[in-house]
Structure formats: C-alpha cells, structure tokens
Amino acid sequence: MLTTLDAPAVRSWCQLALRALGQAREEIDALNVYPVPDGDTGTNLYLTVESAAAAVESRFTDPAGGPPPGLAEAARAMARGALVGARGNSGVILAQWLRGTAEQLARGGGADQLRAALQRAADSAYQAVAEPVEGTLLTVARVAAREATRAGDGLGQVADTAYRAARDALRHTPEQLAVLAEAGVVDAGGRGLVAVLGALADAVAGHQPMGPVALRGDVRLAESCGSHVRPPGPGHPAFEVIYLLDAPDEALPALRERLARLGDSLVVGGGDGLWNVHVHVDDAGAAVEAGLGAGRPHQIRITHFAEAAARAGTADGRGEHEERTRVVLSVVSGAGLAELCEQAGAVVLHADPDRPPASAELAAAVRRAGAREVVLLLNDPELRAAAGAAADQLREEGVRIAVLPTRSPVQGLAALAVHEAGRRFDEDVVAMTSAAGATRYAELAVAEGESWTMAGVCQAGDVLGLIDGDVVVIGDGPAEVGERVLDRMLGAGGELVTLILGEGADEELAERLVAHARHRRPEVDAVVFHGGQESAPLLIGVE
C-alpha cells in the first residue's frame, strides 16, 4: 500500500484505468442514453485515457536516457494527453477532471493532497460544462470528492473511500435524471469515472497493470443492457463538433457564449492556451467559425448523428452484391511469425513486444490495407480492448470489420489456414473463428521473480508452462516443462501439434518435443516453425 503518490503510481493508475475501461467499454457503450443515445461513451472514454496513458508512458521511455519524471511532470503529461485525445462529451469532461487532479497533485502526493485533488477535479469538471446536469459524471465526481474529505488519514483510505462513494452515487443517477430512469440504466459517463477511481484505488494498493488481481474498476453495475444507438429525436442538434483550439484564456468567455447560442452539450476543457471544444449543433460550419474567431482550431471532427447511427446499424449487414474486397490483418511480433502469416495470405502489423499497438495504430493499419472488409487477428488477449475501440471507429467510416480475439499466434495461424476470400464474409469469419477456437494453446516462459501461480510458488529463473494463459507447470528446464505441457494437452485429444520457436530457442528443444509427442501419440502430426518472437521461447498449439 502506497503512502504517497509518485510518478510510477500515476503511470500504474493510467494503465489500470485503461485496462478497466477496456473491459467495461461495451457495457458503458450500451448504457449510453444521455446526452445523445449514440452508444459510444465507453469507446470515447477508453480513447481519452489511452491518450493520457501514452503521454505518461512517453515520459518513462525517453530515448535520450534522461532522468525519470517526477510526480508533477507525470501528472501534467496525463492531463495534457487526455486533453489532446479527448473524445465526445464525457471524454472532454473526464480530461478536465484529470486536469484538475493534476494541478493539485503537482503540489504533492499525500493523503491531504489527494483529497484536495479530487475536489479540484470535480470543480474543474463542473466549470467545463456550460449547463451542468445532475445524475451524470459530474455528480459522481462531486460525491466522490465530498466523501474523500471524510476519509481516514491514509492515502489508501482516501482513494478507496472516493471509489466507494462514486459507486454509490452512480447507483442513484437514475433518480436524478429522468432519461436514465426511463431506459433503466445508470449514467454511462459516471460508470466510466467509477472505473477510473477504482483504478486509482488499485494503483494506491500496489496492484500491477498486468497482474491477475480482479480490479475494482472492472466491476459491472448493470446486469443487462441493450444497445441504445438510435438517431436523436426531433429538436436535437444534428451534428457533434469537436476540435482542439489554440487560443488565449481571455478569448474563451466570448467563444462559450457564441457556441451556447448555436447548440447544446457544450463542454470546453483545457487551459494554458490549449482547449478541447465539444458542442452539438445544427450548423457545424458556424461552430468551427466560432473557433476561428477565438484562435486556431485543429484536429476538427464532425459527426452527423443520424448517419453514425445508421452506419452502426448496418455495418455488419451489407448486401450480398456489394464489392467484397477483403484482407486479414494479423498482429504479430517476430520476423518468422510475420513471414508465416504473410505466406498464408495475411497483411501483417508488426508489434513491439514491449509496447502493444494502441487503438489508433490498429485503425491506421486497417486503413492502410485499403479494404472494405477486414478480419483482424489479435493473437494477444491484451489487445482486445484497443481492437474494440479501433473497430468502432472504423465501422463509422464504413469498414466492415470482424475482430477475432485469438489469444496466441498459433490460434491465428489456425484461423488463417481455413481463410477463403472467395466465400461470404460472415461464412469466412465463422470458419476462422471455429478453427481458432478448436486450437488449444500453450507457451513456455521464464519467471522474472518470486510469484504465486495456479501451480504453486515460482522463483526467478524457473521455467513456466502455461496452458490457455494459466501456469500449470513449474520446472527447471524447458524440455522437461515442455513435455509435461504436451502430455496435458494431448491427454484431451489432438491431431496436429504446432511448435513455434522463439528468438534464441534451441533447435534441439523442438526435436525432443516432437519425438516425445510421437512416442506418446503415434497418430499425431507435428510441425515446427521458427517464429523469432521475443515474448516466449516456445509457443505450442494442438488442434
């Protein structure tokens, strides 16, 4: 348990918040009925925090090898990253909430500073909204800040109290906002803030972003919600306009007044000459012109609500006679794996093993492929949230995309083996999904330190055998562990064993495992490939 927030804690907070929002993204999208039922609040919040996390990460990965950042620098990076990447109404409000938090944390990271930061954050969020409405993210932020002032003296008590208060406040949002009560849901933006505050409490508790702990920010608050994506009703503005604005502080009051006359859902967040402007209007050109009158607008995004809803409703229902130019995009690391995927007909996105691709990189790779139908093979469970956010953006652009959450490259290769570009898209996706699902996967890894696992306690240097992501074998050598893993996998049946050697792996390891498999099950075929991946010395697939 931390007693003081520092820069690494801010880094963990951002990563934990991104993970929590990624796991809750679809749930939050389904909750989205206010201010516009466009079903994208979870995606917008995810993209906002993804930008914040990337900005903080850049401070820790200085190629020049400079000193690590301090608390103030990390907090400012978080706030600026969120501001620059903010999407939608809730994203801009959350970015302003993070900015308020960062301004106070620049003074210190103790319990009293965190109390003050939560209050500053809530005040900043209210100030960003032209017409604050209760029963939203704003209410959840205010209640969390209020209860944090009554918490005990420890940093963990403050963070945990704020999270629990936010969770309770969220449950009451339908009592404060009629549209939520009518739909039978809690507020989507408030649900996102609960995830962010849960991640803060987890970071203070010392939980690691990739650890096995069930995060507080992951908890579901709605058992079942249908999609509420539909065109806005009569009288609602037709367009959402968002842009970044370089402008002096003194230009903002006039801009807010002008935009308030043009439409509603006005949120202006930022400061120090950089602002994120969000508004719903009928005249999108006039909203941009207002920005030109105040400063320099850039990164302008204009969404027509009715068209976006129509695209969301028809993205997976294209006519049989439309052009079906299709690609399979496979995300892999390792030159050998990339070559295998390309030989099987895939377009490859090379992934850095130390920095998985963000949603923007996945979306850019799909756009570069230039196809209207795309099957995306992730080959890594940690990419699922980023891929989901990217897919939502691409569907709005008219791309028909199916994300196959393959958890290992061996599952991706199995899917590619049955891919046929000539058949209908849905049939191809079903066949590829079935092939991937019928492939059990395993890998060998080397423990970096002492840790509890499902197979017992491991020590640094131990060889771990993982099946379907869980440690099932702990041993001293890769050959011994590999044989035990194969025995477990083949005990459930199988016809084909695939072994993919990682970078620097011993060729004799593969030969010994192939001989072992054929000795135990003579009818089993085995193939060996050189993948070159750094993440694991050996990947195993059994079909």
ZANULUM-794183 format. One line per 3 residues: number of its first residue (from 1); their letters; for each residue x, z, y of C-alpha. Coordinates in nm, 4 decimals. Example, Ala and Ser with C-alpha at 12.3 -4.5 7.8 and 13.67 -1.06 7.14 Angstrom:
2
1 = as = 1.2300 0.7800 -0.4500  1.3670 0.7140 -0.1060
REM end
This chain:
543
1 = mlt = 0.0000 0.0000 0.0000  0.1439 -0.1027 0.3353  0.1624 0.1466 0.6184
4 = tld = 0.2381 -0.1170 0.8837  0.1544 -0.4845 0.9068  0.4585 -0.7096 0.9351
7 = apa = 0.5243 -1.0833 0.9276  0.5281 -1.1118 0.5442  0.1938 -0.9287 0.5397
10 = vrs = 0.0477 -1.1852 0.7816  0.1826 -1.4581 0.5561  0.0187 -1.2983 0.2499
13 = wcq = -0.3047 -1.2458 0.4429  -0.3283 -1.6149 0.5294  -0.2548 -1.7233 0.1728
16 = lal = -0.5004 -1.4733 0.0242  -0.7683 -1.5776 0.2750  -0.7135 -1.9423 0.1852
19 = ral = -0.7454 -1.8607 -0.1838  -1.0621 -1.6556 -0.1270  -1.2239 -1.9232 0.0904
22 = gqa = -1.1258 -2.1883 -0.1610  -1.3039 -2.0012 -0.4383  -1.6102 -1.9372 -0.2187
25 = ree = -1.6154 -2.2761 -0.0421  -1.9007 -2.4336 -0.2373  -2.1069 -2.1143 -0.2203
28 = ida = -2.0628 -2.0967 0.1572  -2.1484 -2.4653 0.1968  -2.4733 -2.4018 0.0076
31 = lnv = -2.5590 -2.1067 0.2361  -2.5224 -2.3226 0.5489  -2.8589 -2.3444 0.7305
34 = ypv = -2.7589 -2.2363 1.0835  -2.6993 -2.3729 1.3441  -2.7278 -2.7072 1.1600
37 = pdg = -2.8027 -2.7346 0.7854  -2.5183 -2.9785 0.7222  -2.3633 -2.7973 0.4248
40 = dtg = -2.0034 -2.7909 0.5472  -1.9351 -2.4395 0.6801  -1.7311 -2.3370 0.3759
43 = tnl = -1.5249 -2.6536 0.3959  -1.4709 -2.6118 0.7706  -1.3585 -2.2507 0.7335
46 = ylt = -1.1249 -2.3459 0.4499  -0.9652 -2.6226 0.6579  -0.9291 -2.3881 0.9558
49 = ves = -0.7480 -2.1214 0.7526  -0.5460 -2.3864 0.5697  -0.4065 -2.4956 0.9067
52 = aaa = -0.3355 -2.1321 1.0005  -0.1561 -2.0660 0.6707  0.0532 -2.3820 0.7054
55 = ave = 0.1606 -2.2822 1.0571  0.2707 -1.9380 0.9378  0.4478 -2.0847 0.6353
58 = srf = 0.6472 -2.3162 0.8623  0.7963 -2.0105 1.0334  0.9285 -1.8854 0.6995
61 = tdp = 1.0746 -2.2185 0.5893  1.2941 -2.3079 0.8842  1.5227 -2.5912 0.7604
64 = agg = 1.7861 -2.4772 1.0097  1.8057 -2.1444 0.8272  1.7108 -1.9310 1.1273
67 = ppp = 1.6086 -1.5650 1.1043  1.2645 -1.4854 0.9560  0.9839 -1.4370 1.2090
70 = gla = 0.8690 -1.1044 1.3394  0.5090 -0.9826 1.3415  0.4285 -1.1209 1.6868
73 = eaa = 0.5640 -1.4674 1.6048  0.3820 -1.4858 1.2713  0.0540 -1.3711 1.4276
76 = ram = 0.0844 -1.6243 1.7111  0.1577 -1.9017 1.4591  -0.1524 -1.8020 1.2623
79 = arg = -0.3707 -1.8148 1.5729  -0.2348 -2.1448 1.7017  -0.2554 -2.3069 1.3590
82 = alv = -0.6183 -2.2019 1.3276  -0.6978 -2.3308 1.6771  -0.5399 -2.6707 1.6169
85 = gar = -0.7027 -2.7128 1.2759  -1.0426 -2.5548 1.3533  -1.3410 -2.7480 1.2174
88 = gns = -1.7054 -2.7025 1.3014  -1.8871 -2.4272 1.4848  -1.7770 -2.1463 1.2528
91 = gvi = -1.4209 -2.2747 1.2325  -1.3753 -2.2603 1.6091  -1.5275 -1.9102 1.6224
94 = laq = -1.3014 -1.7920 1.3397  -0.9997 -1.9430 1.5171  -1.0886 -1.7466 1.8297
97 = wlr = -1.1350 -1.4317 1.6186  -0.7849 -1.4834 1.4756  -0.6502 -1.5391 1.8254
100 = gta = -0.7904 -1.2049 1.9403  -0.6401 -1.0398 1.6339  -0.3008 -1.1957 1.7017
103 = eql = -0.2962 -1.0938 2.0679  -0.3303 -0.7289 1.9729  -0.1014 -0.7405 1.6685
106 = arg = 0.1757 -0.8683 1.8940  0.1937 -0.5061 2.0164  0.2399 -0.3573 1.6684
109 = gga = 0.1011 -0.3431 1.3176  -0.0002 0.0193 1.2663  -0.3473 0.1501 1.1867
112 = dql = -0.4400 0.2042 1.5524  -0.3189 -0.1449 1.6440  -0.5286 -0.2946 1.3627
115 = raa = -0.8349 -0.1079 1.4904  -0.7727 -0.2473 1.8360  -0.7042 -0.5941 1.6932
118 = lqr = -1.0387 -0.6058 1.5132  -1.2180 -0.5043 1.8337  -1.0251 -0.7586 2.0382
121 = aad = -1.1060 -1.0231 1.7771  -1.4793 -0.9515 1.7887  -1.4816 -0.9577 2.1702
124 = say = -1.2887 -1.2861 2.1763  -1.5292 -1.4466 1.9304  -1.8325 -1.3479 2.1408
127 = qav = -1.6666 -1.4792 2.4570  -1.6034 -1.8174 2.2955  -1.9737 -1.8792 2.2262
130 = aep = -2.1896 -1.9949 2.5178  -2.5080 -1.8393 2.3748  -2.4204 -1.5713 2.1156
133 = veg = -2.6775 -1.5269 1.8380  -2.7054 -1.2147 1.6246  -2.7188 -1.2461 1.2484
136 = tll = -2.4112 -1.4676 1.2442  -2.0341 -1.4358 1.2060  -2.0349 -1.2650 1.5469
139 = tva = -2.2485 -0.9765 1.4225  -2.0383 -0.9331 1.1111  -1.7232 -0.9205 1.3267
142 = rva = -1.8732 -0.6681 1.5689  -1.9918 -0.4310 1.2932  -1.6569 -0.4511 1.1140
145 = are = -1.4724 -0.3631 1.4353  -1.7082 -0.0761 1.5159  -1.6766 0.0856 1.1747
148 = atr = -1.2983 0.0395 1.1735  -1.2784 0.2771 1.4703  -1.4318 0.5462 1.2482
151 = agd = -1.1972 0.4928 0.9530  -0.9238 0.7298 0.8424  -0.5685 0.7271 0.9714
154 = glg = -0.4099 0.4906 0.7194  -0.3729 0.1154 0.7579  -0.5387 0.0613 0.4201
157 = qva = -0.8363 0.2763 0.5200  -0.8883 0.0719 0.8367  -0.8681 -0.2621 0.6546
160 = dta = -1.0892 -0.1520 0.3663  -1.3497 0.0026 0.5967  -1.3680 -0.3153 0.8042
163 = yra = -1.4183 -0.5246 0.4898  -1.6911 -0.3000 0.3502  -1.8686 -0.2837 0.6858
166 = ard = -1.8580 -0.6622 0.7153  -2.0026 -0.6969 0.3675  -2.2877 -0.4607 0.4517
169 = alr = -2.3512 -0.6353 0.7827  -2.3696 -0.9702 0.6064  -2.6482 -0.8446 0.3803
172 = htp = -2.8578 -0.7672 0.6887  -2.8139 -1.1045 0.8606  -3.1460 -1.2433 0.7286
175 = eql = -3.3216 -0.9549 0.9074  -3.1689 -1.0694 1.2377  -3.2048 -1.4476 1.2150
178 = avl = -3.5371 -1.5940 1.1053  -3.3956 -1.9216 0.9765  -3.1843 -1.7272 0.7248
181 = aea = -3.4848 -1.5260 0.6064  -3.6886 -1.8445 0.5634  -3.4157 -2.0017 0.3497
184 = gvv = -3.3466 -1.6794 0.1581  -2.9727 -1.6775 0.2336  -2.7163 -1.4774 0.4261
187 = dag = -2.5196 -1.6338 0.7120  -2.2557 -1.8821 0.5951  -2.0064 -1.8089 0.8728
190 = grg = -2.0425 -1.4362 0.8186  -1.9810 -1.4868 0.4475  -1.6576 -1.6620 0.5377
193 = lva = -1.5454 -1.3731 0.7589  -1.6136 -1.1306 0.4723  -1.3720 -1.3365 0.2612
196 = vlg = -1.1095 -1.3252 0.5381  -1.1456 -0.9478 0.5853  -1.1366 -0.8968 0.2096
199 = ala = -0.8104 -1.0902 0.2030  -0.6735 -0.8681 0.4810  -0.7566 -0.5577 0.2775
202 = dav = -0.5897 -0.7157 -0.0264  -0.2777 -0.8014 0.1740  -0.2530 -0.4435 0.3015
205 = agh = -0.2961 -0.3200 -0.0579  0.0061 -0.5284 -0.1524  -0.1689 -0.7910 -0.3655
208 = qpm = 0.0237 -1.1147 -0.4068  -0.1378 -1.4520 -0.3261  -0.0829 -1.5904 -0.6761
211 = gpv = -0.1325 -1.2665 -0.8648  -0.4003 -1.2034 -1.1288  -0.5870 -0.9447 -0.9203
214 = alr = -0.9596 -1.0060 -0.8581  -0.9589 -1.0387 -0.4807  -1.2167 -0.8565 -0.2733
217 = gdv = -1.2606 -1.1674 -0.0609  -1.3745 -1.3598 -0.3704  -1.6883 -1.1603 -0.4413
220 = rla = -2.0143 -1.3566 -0.4447  -2.3024 -1.2321 -0.2301  -2.5578 -1.4954 -0.3316
223 = esc = -2.6500 -1.5497 -0.6920  -2.8026 -1.8948 -0.6489  -2.8432 -2.1237 -0.3508
226 = gsh = -2.9459 -2.4876 -0.3467  -2.7877 -2.7357 -0.1117  -2.9436 -2.7252 0.2333
229 = vrp = -2.7884 -3.0508 0.3519  -3.0544 -3.2447 0.5385  -3.0873 -3.4215 0.8743
232 = pgp = -3.1592 -3.1882 1.1678  -3.5222 -3.1613 1.2669  -3.6853 -3.3113 1.5754
235 = ghp = -3.5404 -3.1920 1.9027  -3.1979 -3.1106 1.7622  -2.8999 -3.2946 1.9144
238 = afe = -2.7814 -3.5933 1.7124  -2.4031 -3.5543 1.7349  -2.1368 -3.2926 1.6763
241 = viy = -1.8395 -3.3418 1.9105  -1.5093 -3.1581 1.8604  -1.1809 -3.2097 2.0394
244 = lld = -0.8632 -3.0324 2.1408  -0.8193 -3.0086 2.5149  -0.5067 -2.9612 2.7243
247 = apd = -0.6404 -2.8003 3.0402  -0.5658 -2.5105 3.2774  -0.7683 -2.1936 3.2380
250 = eal = -0.9379 -2.2415 3.5742  -1.0933 -2.5700 3.4594  -1.2852 -2.4086 3.1743
253 = pal = -1.5826 -2.2478 3.3585  -1.6929 -2.5833 3.5015  -1.6429 -2.7521 3.1642
256 = rer = -1.8514 -2.4899 2.9849  -2.1286 -2.5258 3.2433  -2.1328 -2.9048 3.2144
259 = lar = -2.1323 -2.9034 2.8327  -2.4048 -2.6371 2.8209  -2.6291 -2.8741 3.0173
262 = lgd = -2.5575 -3.1555 2.7721  -2.6349 -2.9760 2.4452  -2.6141 -2.6572 2.2400
265 = slv = -2.3968 -2.4726 1.9836  -2.1222 -2.4711 2.2453  -1.8038 -2.2925 2.1425
268 = vgg = -1.4800 -2.3109 2.3409  -1.1852 -2.1236 2.1954  -0.8196 -2.1048 2.2824
271 = gdg = -0.6073 -2.0206 2.5841  -0.2695 -2.0762 2.7456  -0.3566 -2.4367 2.8235
274 = lwn = -0.4818 -2.5431 2.4772  -0.8510 -2.5270 2.3851  -1.0741 -2.6278 2.0964
277 = vhv = -1.4102 -2.7558 2.2184  -1.7184 -2.7792 1.9941  -2.0677 -2.8854 2.1030
280 = hvd = -2.3830 -3.0507 1.9638  -2.5169 -3.3233 2.1980  -2.7263 -3.6399 2.2082
283 = dag = -2.4737 -3.8164 2.4327  -2.1354 -3.7922 2.2600  -1.9664 -4.0037 2.5292
286 = aav = -2.0754 -3.7645 2.8023  -1.9267 -3.4690 2.6107  -1.5913 -3.6460 2.5884
289 = eag = -1.6103 -3.7449 2.9558  -1.6615 -3.3799 3.0437  -1.3337 -3.3059 2.8682
292 = lga = -1.1627 -3.5833 3.0625  -1.2829 -3.4203 3.3819  -1.1157 -3.0927 3.2833
295 = grp = -0.7923 -3.2142 3.1255  -0.6688 -3.4250 2.8358  -0.8912 -3.4332 2.5255
298 = hqi = -0.7303 -3.5428 2.1987  -0.7985 -3.5311 1.8223  -1.1571 -3.6223 1.9053
301 = rit = -1.4046 -3.6048 1.6129  -1.7656 -3.7206 1.6498  -2.0152 -3.6758 1.3641
304 = hfa = -2.3679 -3.8163 1.3577  -2.5673 -3.5527 1.1680  -2.8230 -3.7856 1.0110
307 = eaa = -2.5585 -4.0291 0.8884  -2.3444 -3.7456 0.7487  -2.6420 -3.6049 0.5578
310 = ara = -2.7289 -3.9496 0.4242  -2.3711 -4.0033 0.3070  -2.3688 -3.6646 0.1384
313 = gta = -2.6898 -3.7520 -0.0425  -2.5815 -4.0965 -0.1598  -2.2064 -4.0590 -0.2122
316 = dgr = -2.2500 -4.0385 -0.5894  -2.5437 -4.2757 -0.6215  -2.4125 -4.6189 -0.5341
319 = geh = -2.5824 -4.9284 -0.6650  -2.4597 -5.0978 -0.9764  -2.3844 -5.4204 -0.7935
322 = eer = -2.1561 -5.2791 -0.5254  -1.7886 -5.3569 -0.5373  -1.6147 -5.1024 -0.7598
325 = trv = -1.2507 -5.1182 -0.6655  -1.1205 -4.8057 -0.8360  -0.7996 -4.6068 -0.8607
328 = vls = -0.6951 -4.2945 -1.0463  -0.4767 -4.0694 -0.8299  -0.2634 -3.8253 -1.0290
331 = vvs = -0.0818 -3.5330 -0.8660  0.2423 -3.4547 -1.0492  0.5933 -3.3238 -0.9928
334 = gag = 0.8868 -3.4658 -1.1863  1.0105 -3.8237 -1.1995  0.9385 -3.8623 -1.5700
337 = lae = 0.5794 -3.7450 -1.5368  0.5297 -3.9758 -1.2407  0.6570 -4.2721 -1.4407
340 = lce = 0.4286 -4.1859 -1.7342  0.1248 -4.1744 -1.5073  0.2155 -4.4997 -1.3359
343 = qag = 0.2613 -4.6730 -1.6720  -0.0883 -4.5539 -1.7646  -0.2279 -4.7185 -1.4500
346 = avv = -0.2456 -4.4276 -1.2050  -0.1379 -4.4042 -0.8443  0.0915 -4.1020 -0.8153
349 = lha = 0.1132 -3.8364 -0.5471  0.4486 -3.6616 -0.5891  0.4000 -3.2857 -0.5424
352 = dpd = 0.6690 -3.0472 -0.4243  0.6749 -2.7668 -0.6860  0.7402 -2.5113 -0.4111
355 = rpp = 0.4638 -2.6352 -0.1801  0.1459 -2.7750 -0.3339  -0.0193 -3.0507 -0.1282
358 = asa = -0.2796 -2.9386 0.1246  -0.6222 -3.0978 0.1580  -0.5016 -3.3276 0.4367
361 = ela = -0.2229 -3.4636 0.2146  -0.4632 -3.5252 -0.0732  -0.7080 -3.7030 0.1573
364 = aav = -0.4287 -3.9131 0.3084  -0.3100 -4.0180 -0.0386  -0.6618 -4.1321 -0.1286
367 = rra = -0.6891 -4.3284 0.1945  -0.3550 -4.4959 0.1273  -0.4827 -4.6031 -0.2136
370 = gar = -0.7462 -4.8055 -0.0291  -1.0177 -4.7859 -0.2973  -1.3873 -4.7080 -0.2611
373 = evv = -1.3954 -4.5308 -0.5991  -1.1357 -4.2662 -0.6814  -1.0774 -4.0353 -0.9759
376 = lll = -0.8473 -3.7511 -0.8723  -0.6425 -3.5764 -1.1419  -0.5115 -3.2454 -1.0074
379 = ndp = -0.3029 -3.1263 -1.3072  -0.2773 -2.7824 -1.1446  -0.5548 -2.5186 -1.1130
382 = elr = -0.4204 -2.4057 -0.7753  -0.5154 -2.7420 -0.6198  -0.8859 -2.7176 -0.6887
385 = aaa = -0.9892 -2.5709 -0.3528  -0.7764 -2.8104 -0.1476  -0.9057 -3.1046 -0.3508
388 = gaa = -1.2655 -2.9978 -0.2998  -1.2186 -2.9840 0.0764  -1.0458 -3.3230 0.0762
391 = adq = -1.3221 -3.4761 -0.1355  -1.5894 -3.3572 0.1077  -1.4081 -3.5258 0.3965
394 = lre = -1.3637 -3.8489 0.2005  -1.7292 -3.8639 0.0952  -1.8229 -3.8521 0.4624
397 = egv = -1.6070 -4.1624 0.5037  -1.7944 -4.3435 0.2267  -1.5445 -4.2934 -0.0563
400 = ria = -1.6934 -4.2234 -0.3963  -1.4660 -3.9620 -0.5468  -1.4659 -3.7511 -0.8619
403 = vlp = -1.2260 -3.4559 -0.8862  -1.1225 -3.3836 -1.2432  -0.9829 -3.0274 -1.2360
406 = trs = -0.7192 -3.0940 -1.5000  -0.5118 -2.7786 -1.5274  -0.1977 -2.9321 -1.6746
409 = pvq = -0.0275 -3.2732 -1.6737  -0.0953 -3.3015 -2.0493  -0.4677 -3.2956 -1.9738
412 = gla = -0.4142 -3.5555 -1.7021  -0.2324 -3.7834 -1.9445  -0.5132 -3.7436 -2.1985
415 = ala = -0.7659 -3.8465 -1.9339  -0.5567 -4.1474 -1.8343  -0.5359 -4.2599 -2.1970
418 = vhe = -0.9121 -4.3308 -2.2040  -0.9485 -4.4632 -1.8482  -1.1119 -4.8070 -1.8259
421 = agr = -1.1515 -4.9531 -1.4790  -1.3990 -5.2130 -1.6073  -1.6770 -4.9727 -1.7013
424 = rfd = -1.9182 -4.7986 -1.4672  -1.7707 -4.5230 -1.2544  -1.9852 -4.2427 -1.3983
427 = edv = -1.9130 -4.3506 -1.7560  -1.5403 -4.3619 -1.6849  -1.5455 -4.0149 -1.5299
430 = vam = -1.7380 -3.8699 -1.8257  -1.4946 -4.0216 -2.0770  -1.1893 -3.8974 -1.8848
433 = tsa = -1.3393 -3.5513 -1.8428  -1.4165 -3.5289 -2.2144  -1.0638 -3.6317 -2.3099
436 = aga = -0.9098 -3.3768 -2.0731  -1.1421 -3.1027 -2.1955  -1.0539 -3.1749 -2.5578
439 = try = -0.6840 -3.1186 -2.4857  -0.5601 -2.7618 -2.5139  -0.2533 -2.6985 -2.3037
442 = ael = 0.0378 -2.4584 -2.3069  0.3742 -2.4132 -2.1395  0.6909 -2.2112 -2.1602
445 = ava = 0.8133 -2.0145 -1.8615  1.0882 -1.7643 -1.7822  0.9876 -1.4262 -1.6388
448 = ege = 1.1353 -1.3553 -1.2963  1.0867 -0.9798 -1.3199  0.9056 -0.6990 -1.4944
451 = swt = 0.5322 -0.7603 -1.5146  0.2202 -0.6711 -1.7109  0.0706 -0.9576 -1.9113
454 = mag = -0.2006 -1.0022 -2.1726  0.0764 -0.9983 -2.4359  0.2387 -0.6788 -2.3053
457 = vcq = 0.5128 -0.5967 -2.0560  0.7766 -0.8632 -1.9937  1.1202 -0.8206 -1.8390
460 = agd = 1.3253 -1.0537 -1.6215  1.4675 -1.3344 -1.8337  1.2076 -1.3115 -2.1103
463 = vlg = 1.0642 -1.6415 -2.2316  0.6858 -1.6509 -2.1946  0.4452 -1.8667 -2.3891
466 = lid = 0.1223 -1.9419 -2.2015  -0.1894 -2.0993 -2.3530  -0.4621 -2.2108 -2.1135
469 = gdv = -0.2839 -2.0211 -1.8367  -0.2614 -1.6829 -2.0134  0.0564 -1.5262 -2.1502
472 = vvi = 0.0137 -1.4915 -2.5272  0.3751 -1.4692 -2.6495  0.6844 -1.2904 -2.5146
475 = gdg = 1.0205 -1.3640 -2.6757  1.3933 -1.4092 -2.6307  1.4365 -1.7843 -2.6836
478 = pae = 1.2364 -2.0994 -2.6062  1.2447 -2.2320 -2.9648  1.1074 -1.9113 -3.1168
481 = vge = 0.8385 -1.8787 -2.8484  0.7520 -2.2477 -2.8705  0.6988 -2.2263 -3.2482
484 = rvl = 0.4700 -1.9246 -3.2118  0.2702 -2.1007 -2.9412  0.2353 -2.4139 -3.1566
487 = drm = 0.1202 -2.2058 -3.4525  -0.1546 -2.0531 -3.2433  -0.2661 -2.3870 -3.1022
490 = lga = -0.2612 -2.5753 -3.4345  -0.4465 -2.2896 -3.6006  -0.7555 -2.4138 -3.4176
493 = gge = -0.7002 -2.7727 -3.5379  -0.5490 -3.0777 -3.3774  -0.4323 -3.4311 -3.4469
496 = lvt = -0.1740 -3.5026 -3.1764  0.0938 -3.2786 -3.0263  0.2466 -3.3830 -2.6937
499 = lil = 0.5704 -3.2206 -2.5748  0.6919 -3.2804 -2.2188  1.0443 -3.1591 -2.1471
502 = geg = 1.1170 -3.0195 -1.8037  1.4260 -3.0619 -1.5903  1.7337 -2.9423 -1.7780
505 = ade = 1.5448 -2.8696 -2.1023  1.7386 -2.9042 -2.4269  1.6546 -3.2128 -2.6370
508 = ela = 1.7082 -3.0031 -2.9489  1.4168 -2.7822 -2.8464  1.1759 -3.0743 -2.8778
511 = erl = 1.3263 -3.1868 -3.2094  1.2925 -2.8369 -3.3572  0.9296 -2.8044 -3.2423
514 = vah = 0.8357 -3.1479 -3.3755  0.9873 -3.0588 -3.7144  0.8045 -2.7253 -3.7084
517 = arh = 0.4690 -2.8874 -3.6319  0.5088 -3.1463 -3.9083  0.6148 -2.8807 -4.1568
520 = rrp = 0.3091 -2.6681 -4.0840  0.0658 -2.9599 -4.0475  0.1998 -3.2849 -4.2038
523 = evd = -0.1015 -3.4837 -4.0824  -0.0241 -3.4073 -3.7158  0.1437 -3.6727 -3.4998
526 = avv = 0.3895 -3.5610 -3.2320  0.5271 -3.7379 -2.9245  0.7990 -3.6268 -2.6840
529 = fhg = 0.8384 -3.7259 -2.3187  1.0902 -3.6332 -2.0507  0.8792 -3.5131 -1.7601
532 = gqe = 1.1521 -3.3763 -1.5352  0.9186 -3.1100 -1.3924  1.0818 -2.8022 -1.2397
535 = sap = 0.7813 -2.5765 -1.2875  0.8153 -2.5301 -1.6658  1.0900 -2.6120 -1.9190
538 = lli = 0.8264 -2.7339 -2.1644  0.4633 -2.8432 -2.1481  0.2596 -2.8652 -2.4690
541 = gve = -0.0665 -3.0461 -2.5332  -0.2748 -3.0502 -2.8505  -0.5588 -3.2994 -2.8866
REM end
